[in-house]
Amino acid sequence: MRTLAQRPSILQAWIAGLNGHPNTIRKIAGDVGQVFYAAVDDGIIARNPLATPPGSRRVIQKPDAVKTEAVPWTAAQVADVAAGLPDVPLAGPVLPILAEHIRHTRPSR
C-alpha cells in the first residue's frame, strides 16, 4: 500500500487497464480511494494518492462520467433475482410482492 501511495503512476496504469463502462471504472476508483482514506486514518500512509489536494493538479486521471438512462428491470428479472435470494426476513417476501405488483401495473414489452 505504501508503494502505491508513493507511486501514483502505478495506480494510473491500473485504472487505465481496467475494462468496463467508464462509470463502473470511476466507481471502482472511488471505492479504492476509500480504502486509501482508511489507510491514512490508520496512519499506514500519509496521503491518499487518489485524492486531489486543493490547489494542485490531479495526478490520477479517471474516465469522464457518462450520463446514462436507467433501464428498470422487468417483472421476470425481479422474480428471478428474488428466487435466488436467501430467505431473509426483509428481502425474501418483499421482492416477490414487488415483482407481482410490476407484473400487474406495467404493460408487457
C-alpha positions as CSV (number, residue, x, y, z in Angstrom):
1,M,0.0,0.0,0.0
2,R,2.9,2.4,0.8
3,T,4.3,1.8,-2.6
4,L,1.0,2.6,-4.3
5,A,0.7,5.8,-2.3
6,Q,4.2,6.9,-3.3
7,R,3.9,5.9,-7.0
8,P,0.6,7.3,-8.4
9,S,1.8,6.1,-11.8
10,I,1.1,2.5,-10.8
11,L,-2.5,3.4,-9.9
12,Q,-2.9,5.3,-13.1
13,A,-1.7,2.4,-15.1
14,W,-4.1,0.1,-13.2
15,I,-7.1,2.4,-13.8
16,A,-6.2,2.8,-17.5
17,G,-6.0,-1.0,-17.8
18,L,-9.5,-1.7,-16.3
19,N,-12.1,-2.9,-18.8
20,G,-15.7,-1.8,-18.5
21,H,-18.1,1.1,-18.6
22,P,-16.4,4.4,-17.6
23,N,-18.9,4.9,-14.8
24,T,-18.0,1.5,-13.4
25,I,-14.3,2.3,-13.6
26,R,-15.0,5.6,-11.7
27,K,-16.9,3.7,-9.1
28,I,-14.1,1.2,-8.6
29,A,-11.5,4.0,-8.3
30,G,-13.8,5.7,-5.8
31,D,-14.0,2.5,-3.7
32,V,-10.3,2.0,-3.8
33,G,-9.9,5.7,-2.8
34,Q,-12.0,5.0,0.3
35,V,-9.6,2.2,1.2
36,F,-6.7,4.6,0.9
37,Y,-8.6,7.1,3.1
38,A,-8.9,4.4,5.8
39,A,-5.2,3.7,5.5
40,V,-4.5,7.5,6.0
41,D,-6.8,7.4,9.1
42,D,-4.9,4.4,10.4
43,G,-1.5,6.0,9.9
44,I,-0.4,3.5,7.3
45,I,0.2,6.1,4.6
46,A,0.5,9.9,4.8
47,R,-1.9,10.8,2.0
48,N,-4.5,9.3,-0.4
49,P,-3.0,9.1,-3.8
50,L,-6.4,9.1,-5.4
51,A,-7.3,12.4,-3.7
52,T,-6.5,15.8,-5.3
53,P,-5.2,18.3,-2.8
54,P,-6.6,21.8,-3.1
55,G,-4.6,23.9,-5.4
56,S,-2.8,21.0,-7.1
57,R,-3.3,19.3,-10.4
58,R,-5.0,15.9,-10.5
59,V,-2.4,13.2,-10.6
60,I,-4.7,10.2,-11.2
61,Q,-7.0,10.6,-14.2
62,K,-10.3,8.7,-14.1
63,P,-12.6,8.3,-17.1
64,D,-15.2,11.0,-17.5
65,A,-18.6,10.1,-16.2
66,V,-21.1,9.2,-18.9
67,K,-24.8,10.1,-18.4
68,T,-26.9,7.1,-18.9
69,E,-30.6,6.4,-18.6
70,A,-31.7,3.9,-16.1
71,V,-33.5,0.9,-17.5
72,P,-35.9,-0.7,-15.0
73,W,-36.0,-4.4,-14.5
74,T,-38.8,-6.4,-15.9
75,A,-41.1,-8.3,-13.5
76,A,-39.4,-11.5,-14.7
77,Q,-36.0,-10.1,-13.8
78,V,-37.1,-9.1,-10.4
79,A,-38.7,-12.5,-9.8
80,D,-35.5,-14.3,-10.9
81,V,-33.4,-12.2,-8.5
82,A,-35.9,-12.8,-5.7
83,A,-35.8,-16.5,-6.4
84,G,-32.1,-16.6,-6.0
85,L,-32.0,-14.7,-2.7
86,P,-31.8,-16.4,0.7
87,D,-35.0,-16.4,2.7
88,V,-34.3,-13.5,5.0
89,P,-36.9,-11.5,6.8
90,L,-37.0,-8.5,4.5
91,A,-35.8,-9.5,1.1
92,G,-37.5,-12.9,0.9
93,P,-41.1,-11.7,1.0
94,V,-40.6,-8.1,-0.5
95,L,-39.2,-8.9,-3.9
96,P,-41.8,-11.4,-5.0
97,I,-44.5,-9.0,-3.9
98,L,-42.8,-6.2,-5.9
99,A,-42.5,-8.5,-8.9
100,E,-46.2,-9.3,-8.8
101,H,-47.0,-5.6,-8.5
102,I,-44.8,-4.7,-11.5
103,R,-46.4,-7.6,-13.5
104,H,-49.9,-6.2,-12.9
105,T,-49.2,-2.5,-13.3
106,R,-46.8,-2.3,-16.3
107,P,-47.7,-3.1,-19.8
108,S,-45.7,-6.0,-21.1
109,R,-43.0,-5.2,-23.7
